[in-house]
């Protein structure tokens, strides 16, 4: 939504662009303004899904305020529940093709070209996109060290959002420590009316 607002040169999009060009982080106020504009479009008349926002209690409260002004409210919050111990294997084994966003995993979805070294780790030079033959990369935050920080942030900043919405009865927990089919079935169930 942020990139689309900047591309469309909306008022809040231009504010966001100025902040980003200055090297700053786009404020919650600007992001909520972008969401306010976006949800007024026809394809959001029956509802919409936000992924990755809100991430803090202050953002949730700003979102709630804006939605109330628009005569709406958060009706579902889906928590994808995965034990912290499982996340390291999932995140540290992830490789992506940057141009397309295709995702691979050394255990669950390895590229056809993957070769392992003597210690059983993938050889970086063998991590090639199946479709283009271009090199795959690991994101800088897909490391065990970065995961510790991300989990600390999640428990300190995101869990309070769940606690904020729990009294409204809108938080639905999905067991994300299972295969994709099971996760998808539970997500659809959580979204059903």
C-alpha positions as CSV (number, residue, x, y, z in Angstrom):
1,X,0.0,0.0,0.0
2,X,2.9,2.3,0.8
3,X,4.5,1.9,-2.6
4,X,1.2,2.2,-4.3
5,X,0.4,5.5,-2.5
6,X,3.8,6.9,-3.4
7,X,3.3,5.8,-7.0
8,X,-0.2,7.3,-7.2
9,X,1.2,10.6,-5.7
10,X,-1.6,10.8,-3.1
11,X,-1.3,13.4,-0.4
12,X,-0.2,10.9,2.2
13,X,1.9,9.0,-0.4
14,X,3.9,12.2,-1.1
15,X,4.4,12.7,2.7
16,X,5.7,9.1,2.9
17,X,8.0,9.6,-0.1
18,X,9.6,12.7,1.5
19,X,10.2,10.8,4.7
20,X,11.7,7.8,2.9
21,X,13.9,10.0,0.7
22,X,15.3,11.6,3.8
23,X,16.1,8.1,5.2
24,X,13.5,8.2,7.9
25,X,10.8,5.7,8.9
26,X,7.3,6.5,7.8
27,X,5.3,7.5,10.8
28,X,2.3,5.5,12.1
29,X,0.1,8.5,11.3
30,X,1.1,8.4,7.6
31,X,0.7,4.6,7.4
32,X,-2.8,4.9,9.0
33,X,-3.6,7.7,6.5
34,X,-2.6,5.4,3.6
35,X,-4.7,2.6,5.0
36,X,-7.7,5.1,5.3
37,X,-7.3,6.1,1.7
38,X,-6.9,2.5,0.5
39,X,-9.9,1.0,2.2
40,X,-12.2,3.5,0.5
41,X,-11.5,1.8,-2.8
42,X,-14.2,-0.5,-4.3
43,X,-12.3,-3.8,-3.7
44,X,-12.4,-3.1,0.0
45,X,-16.1,-2.6,0.3
46,X,-16.7,-6.1,1.7
47,X,-13.6,-6.1,3.9
48,X,-9.8,-6.2,3.7
49,X,-6.8,-7.9,5.2
50,X,-3.8,-6.2,6.7
51,X,-0.6,-8.2,6.8
52,X,2.3,-6.9,8.9
53,X,0.3,-4.0,10.4
54,X,-0.3,-3.1,13.2
55,X,3.0,-4.3,14.8
56,X,2.7,-2.2,18.0
57,X,0.0,-1.4,20.5
58,X,0.2,2.3,19.5
59,X,-0.4,1.3,15.9
60,X,-3.3,-0.9,16.8
61,X,-4.9,2.0,18.8
62,X,-4.3,4.4,15.9
63,X,-5.9,1.9,13.5
64,X,-8.9,1.4,15.8
65,X,-9.4,5.2,16.0
66,X,-9.3,5.6,12.2
67,X,-11.6,2.7,11.6
68,X,-14.1,4.0,14.2
69,X,-14.1,7.3,12.3
70,X,-14.9,5.4,9.1
71,X,-17.7,3.4,10.9
72,X,-15.7,0.2,10.9
73,X,-13.7,-2.0,13.3
74,X,-11.2,-4.8,13.4
75,X,-13.3,-8.0,13.1
76,X,-10.6,-10.7,13.0
77,X,-7.0,-11.0,14.2
78,X,-5.2,-14.2,13.2
79,X,-2.3,-15.3,15.3
80,X,-0.1,-17.8,13.5
81,X,1.2,-19.8,16.4
82,X,4.6,-21.4,16.0
83,X,6.9,-22.4,18.8
84,X,10.0,-20.1,18.9
85,X,12.2,-23.3,18.7
86,X,10.7,-24.2,15.3
87,X,11.2,-20.7,13.8
88,X,15.0,-20.9,13.7
89,X,15.0,-23.8,11.3
90,X,12.3,-22.2,9.2
91,X,13.9,-18.8,8.9
92,X,17.5,-19.7,8.7
93,X,16.9,-22.2,6.0
94,X,15.0,-19.7,3.8
95,X,16.5,-18.5,0.5
96,X,14.8,-16.2,-2.0
97,X,15.0,-15.2,-5.7
98,X,15.1,-11.4,-5.2
99,X,13.6,-10.4,-8.6
100,X,10.6,-12.7,-8.4
101,X,10.2,-13.2,-4.7
102,X,10.2,-17.0,-5.2
103,X,11.0,-18.6,-1.9
104,X,13.0,-21.8,-1.3
105,X,13.9,-23.7,1.9
106,X,16.9,-26.0,2.4
107,X,14.7,-28.6,4.0
108,X,11.2,-28.1,2.8
109,X,11.6,-26.7,-0.7
110,X,15.2,-26.8,-1.9
111,X,16.2,-25.6,-5.3
112,X,17.0,-28.4,-7.7
113,X,20.6,-27.2,-7.8
114,X,21.3,-27.4,-4.1
115,X,24.5,-29.2,-3.0
116,X,25.6,-29.7,0.5
117,X,29.1,-29.3,2.0
118,X,30.8,-31.8,4.3
119,X,28.9,-30.3,7.3
120,X,25.5,-30.7,5.7
121,X,25.0,-27.0,5.0
122,X,24.1,-25.9,1.5
123,X,26.9,-24.5,-0.7
124,X,26.0,-20.9,-1.4
125,X,27.1,-21.1,-5.0
126,X,24.7,-24.0,-5.6
127,X,21.7,-22.1,-4.5
128,X,20.2,-21.2,-7.9
129,X,16.6,-20.3,-8.9
130,X,15.0,-23.2,-10.6
131,X,13.3,-21.0,-13.3
132,X,16.0,-18.4,-14.1
133,X,19.3,-20.0,-13.1
134,X,20.0,-16.8,-11.1
135,X,21.6,-16.8,-7.7
136,X,19.4,-17.0,-4.6
137,X,20.0,-14.9,-1.6
138,X,19.4,-15.0,2.1
139,X,17.9,-11.9,3.7
140,X,20.2,-10.3,6.2
141,X,17.5,-10.7,8.9
142,X,17.2,-14.5,8.2
143,X,19.9,-15.4,10.7
144,X,19.8,-16.9,14.2
145,X,21.2,-13.7,15.7
146,X,18.5,-11.6,14.0
147,X,15.8,-14.0,15.0
148,X,16.6,-13.5,18.7
149,X,15.9,-9.7,18.1
150,X,12.8,-10.4,16.0
151,X,11.4,-12.7,18.7
152,X,12.1,-10.2,21.4
153,X,10.3,-7.5,19.4
154,X,7.4,-9.9,18.7
155,X,6.9,-10.8,22.4
156,X,7.4,-7.2,23.6
157,X,5.5,-5.3,20.9
158,X,3.2,-7.6,19.0
159,X,1.8,-9.9,21.8
160,X,0.3,-6.8,23.5
161,X,-1.8,-6.3,20.3
162,X,-3.3,-9.7,20.8
163,X,-4.1,-8.9,24.4
164,X,-5.6,-5.6,23.2
165,X,-8.0,-7.4,20.8
166,X,-8.8,-10.5,23.0
167,X,-11.6,-8.8,25.0
168,X,-13.4,-8.1,21.7
169,X,-13.4,-11.8,20.9
170,X,-11.8,-11.3,17.5
171,X,-8.4,-13.0,18.0
172,X,-8.3,-16.4,16.4
173,X,-5.3,-18.7,16.9
174,X,-4.0,-20.8,14.0
175,X,-1.6,-23.7,14.6
176,X,1.1,-22.8,12.1
177,X,3.3,-25.7,13.2
178,X,1.8,-28.0,10.6
179,X,1.8,-28.4,6.9
180,X,0.6,-25.7,4.6
181,X,-2.7,-27.5,3.9
182,X,-3.6,-27.6,7.6
183,X,-2.5,-24.0,8.2
184,X,-4.6,-22.8,5.2
185,X,-7.7,-24.8,6.4
186,X,-7.4,-23.2,9.9
187,X,-6.9,-19.7,8.4
188,X,-10.0,-20.1,6.2
189,X,-11.9,-21.3,9.3
190,X,-10.7,-18.3,11.3
191,X,-11.9,-16.0,8.6
192,X,-15.3,-17.6,8.1
193,X,-18.3,-15.6,9.3
